[in-house]
Each structure stands twice: as structure tokens, then as C-alpha cells.
Amino acid sequence: MKEEDLDWLVYHRIPEGAPVTVETLAAGCGLGIPDVEASLIRLERSCIVGRTANSVRLLSFGEALIHNQVKY
């Protein structure tokens, strides 16, 4: 599977407004944890998701905008 397709799948499995663990996300996507971790790194680099020690959540539009402004 291409990275873009993998990222799209992972992104759409993250529930809105609630954090989810990487393990739960991997199980829901039918993927291994290393694949999900790699995708989350790309999504975080793109300022789409926010991560804590063991969970991930979608960033709101405002949060994504601020993250992009700080980054660039």
C-alpha cells in the first residue's frame, strides 16, 4: 500500500473529538503498529494530528493553523 493510501486510511479511523490509542487505531485499520506509527509521524509532520505519549487525536482547524504558523 502506498504511503498516501495508508495515511488516508489511518486519518479516517481517528474519531473526531476524542483521542485514541495507537493500538486501538492499528486494530481498527487492520495494520501493524509500525505501519500506523510511520503514518502518524507523517500526519503529525503535516500538522493534521496531535500526539501524546500513547494517544493521538485530530487537530481542529485552528490548532492546525497555529501549528503550521509556528512550523513555518
C-alpha positions in Angstrom: 0.0 0.0 0.0 1.3 3.5 -0.9 2.1 5.8 2.0 -0.6 8.2 0.9 -3.3 5.5 1.0 -2.0 4.3 4.3 -2.2 7.8 5.7 -5.7 8.3 4.3 -6.9 5.1 6.0 -5.3 6.0 9.4 -6.6 9.6 9.2 -10.2 8.4 8.6 -10.1 5.9 11.5 -9.3 8.6 14.1 -12.5 9.6 15.8 -13.4 13.3 15.9 -13.1 15.0 19.2 -11.7 12.0 21.1 -8.1 10.7 21.5 -7.5 7.1 20.5 -4.5 4.8 21.4 -2.1 3.7 18.7 -3.0 0.0 19.5 -6.7 0.7 19.0 -6.1 2.5 15.8 -3.9 -0.2 14.4 -6.5 -2.9 15.2 -9.3 -0.8 13.7 -7.3 -0.3 10.5 -6.1 -3.9 10.3 -2.5 -2.8 10.2 0.6 -3.4 12.3 1.7 -0.9 14.9 4.9 0.1 13.0 2.9 1.0 9.9 0.5 3.1 11.9 3.3 4.8 13.8 5.0 5.7 10.5 1.7 7.1 9.2 1.2 9.1 12.4 4.6 10.6 12.1 3.8 11.8 8.6 0.4 13.1 9.7 1.9 14.9 12.7 4.6 16.5 10.5 1.8 17.7 8.2 0.0 19.3 11.3 -3.1 17.1 11.0 -2.9 15.2 14.2 -1.6 15.8 17.7 0.0 13.1 19.8 0.6 12.5 23.5 2.6 9.6 25.0 0.2 6.9 23.9 -2.7 8.5 22.1 -3.5 10.5 19.0 -6.3 13.0 18.1 -7.3 15.1 15.1 -6.3 18.7 15.4 -9.0 21.3 14.9 -8.7 23.7 12.0 -7.5 26.5 14.4 -4.9 24.2 16.0 -3.6 23.0 12.6 -3.3 26.7 11.5 -1.3 27.6 14.6 0.9 24.6 14.3 1.6 25.5 10.6 2.4 29.1 11.5 4.8 28.0 14.3 6.4 25.5 11.9 6.9 27.9 9.0 
